[in-house]
Amino acid sequence: MDFEAIEDQDGVRCAWNVLPSTRIEATRGVVPVSTLYTLLKDRPDYPPVMYEPVMCKAPCRAVLNPYCQIDVRGKLWICPFCLQRNQFPPHYKDIAQNNLPPELHPRFTTIEYGLSRRSPIPPVFMFVVDTCLEEEELKALKDSLILALSLLPPNALVGLITFGTMVQLHELGHQDCPKSYVFRGSKDYNVKQIQEMLGIGAGIRNQPPGAQQQPGQFAPQQTYGADRFVQPVEQCEFTLTSILEQLQRDPWPVPNEKRPLRSTGAAVAVAVGMMESAFPNAGGRIIMFCGGPATQGPGMVVSPELREPMRSHHDIEKDTSRYYRKAVKFYEGLAKRTAAAGHAVDIFSGCLDQVGLAEMKCLVNWTGGHMVLADSFVTTIFKQSFQRVFAKDDQDQLRMGFNATLEVQTTKELKVCGLIGPGISANKKTAIVSDTEIGVGSTSAWRLAAVTPQTTVGIYFEVANQQSQALQPGSRGLIQYVTTYQHSSGQYRMHVTTIARNWAEGSSPEVPASFDQEAAAVLMARIAVFKVEADELAGVLHWVDRMLIRLCQKFGDYRRDDQASFRLPNNFSMYPHFMYYLRRSQFLHVFNSSPDETAFYRHCLFREDTSNSLTMIQPPLLSYGFEGPPAPVHLDSVSMKPDVILLLDTYFHILIWHGETIAEWRNAGYHDQPEYENLKLLLEAPVDDAQAMLVDRMPVPRYVVCDQNGSQARFLVSKLNPSTSYNNASQYGGGGEAVLTDDVNLHS
């Protein structure tokens, strides 16, 4: 079974592609019935159809799909989920077996509808800018923001908030005399206060009576009095550029041995309050730039005193951080409000120290926004990552969707346990919702304020059939994913994917033969990381080990008390490797990572597809040598040889490692001599491949070039299985550099 071809067609990877027919058999399979679903998978050969979908009667509301039974004579169709009979609408009167609409063709298991409904306003982008920066940092950030204005659609609405000791909301309607509203950074402003101070809200309408919507255009803008602060790019670009160019560092003096007074929490509160008051349930993003931690007001993460260090994982675990719990509670409250209003929050950090991402992560994770961790706003990592947020498709539209809702429908034999990914519950309780919760459960619908073609969620199910309820031979379980979102053109669209998987007896060989070990590893990794957010690491590691042992007991072939006899089927053989590297990964272990870094790593794992997630769990390693073309090698210390070049892709880092001999030849300049052309080509090959990896990744990875025994070689050594360590170097042989570690060897 070609799992990648199915993913290209429908954006779905299933852990099991044949379903065990009873609940007890599904439980014995260890890995739950689950799927990884990419909501807006790129399908350039299948453009959207511009008409309304045909839907089943309430309360089912499933969408017509290729698995429906149809009666072309009676102009009827039977819903495979609830078995209700439905009449085709009048414009389907010419339907026949040789004249079917696209949604009934077998190859249209995924289809996108362009709905007649349009958003009353274009996408809104609110920039929230930290001014407690060094001059060089602030200049680089201003240049990036001015460039971003040229990447936005001309009709997109933009606004600007700057913050330091005070928070300033800038008016964009006055070209001659720039004005701004100033808020105290030490005060927590609620929605009502913000509405009263700014004169915005549902009671205020700025639309003149009698204004008509032009065909194909956005509806008249109902901004509830906020048009002074948020205006279309084409109207305010000059004003906003002037404000940005004249933007100065925060003027508040910073005494020695103190941090700047930075009001991050108050700035986010003002942005969220204004957006939810003026643009409720309209597509929008709050894009925040942080150059340091919040040191005053709501959401502060550290005191202004430099002698007080930033909280560590140990402080959080022992509950000795004075501000952590209060800050998390504050940002979670804002995240719920933001997600409910349909707005996403992006956070770009440009600081060598922490900025408080661990406290603010819910703002991003619950709304589907981006999180980028860079050392500085001057770096390429920040600049290119920021530009890629505004990437466009062939129609010159932004490659992002806004204000999305994902609903899942299943046949009665399956129940929905939950979702792990960038979204929150839409609190839709239906008959298919399971009592067992995995991730965000107790619902069959979720809200994702922003989605991209890469956004991938993990959805978990349980088999509802009891032992006594045998299924008909050849019957199938159906799952339908319905994503309704606002396209960047303003049109609402509905993206529908319907998949069917056969049922089989638990003892049937079809079930293990259908196992997708890559998808299963990613889905189990998401559960483990979701657990470790709330539980102790030791308990989660024990759970990972126990699940692996049970899986090997169930599907492995072995003789009792004979370790050498153990064998796993080919489609299970890599699963223990994935679990081994997951156990050692930065997703579970927090040693040598700050709380901010851990929040960033886990955020990326929860939103990426199968391929990228596997790259994070078990990074691919390519070896370049004179003996042949580049070849993948084991992520193992035996691969570190003096006469090869290694290329490692961890998703967050792309590293080129030169063996000792290769480095000596390069330093001696042999590659510049004509007779050593092959050495020059060898040195160039990994660089070219690395550049290809950097082209479209978001966020942009850190690019590292190092030599054997160099300080930055630690990025590679820390990922390797220590087949040759300081205490067993002679045991395994096969060359390679000894690794100084007490970690368990995968093969021992």
Sequence and secondary structure as in RCSB ss.txt:
>XXXX:A:sequence
MDFEAIEDQDGVRCAWNVLPSTRIEATRGVVPVSTLYTLLKDRPDYPPVMYEPVMCKAPCRAVLNPYCQIDVRGK
LWICPFCLQRNQFPPHYKDIAQNNLPPELHPRFTTIEYGLSRRSPIPPVFMFVVDTCLEEEELKALKDSLILALS
LLPPNALVGLITFGTMVQLHELGHQDCPKSYVFRGSKDYNVKQIQEMLGIGAGIRNQPPGAQQQPGQFAPQQTYG
ADRFVQPVEQCEFTLTSILEQLQRDPWPVPNEKRPLRSTGAAVAVAVGMMESAFPNAGGRIIMFCGGPATQGPGM
VVSPELREPMRSHHDIEKDTSRYYRKAVKFYEGLAKRTAAAGHAVDIFSGCLDQVGLAEMKCLVNWTGGHMVLAD
SFVTTIFKQSFQRVFAKDDQDQLRMGFNATLEVQTTKELKVCGLIGPGISANKKTAIVSDTEIGVGSTSAWRLAA
VTPQTTVGIYFEVANQQSQALQPGSRGLIQYVTTYQHSSGQYRMHVTTIARNWAEGSSPEVPASFDQEAAAVLMA
RIAVFKVEADELAGVLHWVDRMLIRLCQKFGDYRRDDQASFRLPNNFSMYPHFMYYLRRSQFLHVFNSSPDETAF
YRHCLFREDTSNSLTMIQPPLLSYGFEGPPAPVHLDSVSMKPDVILLLDTYFHILIWHGETIAEWRNAGYHDQPE
YENLKLLLEAPVDDAQAMLVDRMPVPRYVVCDQNGSQARFLVSKLNPSTSYNNASQYGGGGEAVLTDDVNLHS
>XXXX:A:secstr
  HHHHHHHHSEEESBSEEESSHHHHHHTSS SEEEEETT   TTS  B S   B  TTT  B  TTSEEETTTT
EEE TTT  EEE  GGGTT BTTB  GGGSTT SEEEEEEEEE SS  EEEEEEE  S HHHHHHHHHHHHHHHH
HS TT EEEEEEESSEEEEE  S SSS  EEEEETTS   HHHHHHHHT STT     TT    TTS      TT
GGGT EEHHHHHHHHHHHHHT     S   TTB     HHHHHHHHHHHHHHHSTTS EEEEEEESS   SSTT 
 S SBTTS    HHHHHHT  SSHHHHHHHHHHHHHHHHHHTEEEEEEEE SS  SHHHHHHHHHTTT  EEEES
 TTSHHHHHHHHHHT B TTS BS EEEEEEEEEE TTEEEEEEESS EE     TTB SS SSB S SEEEEEE
E TT EEEEEEEE   TT    TT EEEEEEEEEEEETTSEEEEEEEEEEEEEE TTSTHHHHTB HHHHHHHHH
HHHHHHHTTS HHHHHHHHHHHHHHHHHHH EEETTEEEEEE  GGGTTHHHHHHHHHHSTTT  TT  HHHHHH
HHHHHTTS HHHHHHHHS  EEEEETTEEEEEE SBGGG  TT EEEEE SSEEEEEE HHHHHHHHTTGGGSGG
GHHHHHHHHHHHHHHHHHHSS SS  EEEEEETTSGGGHHHHTTSB SSBTTTHHHH S    B      TT 
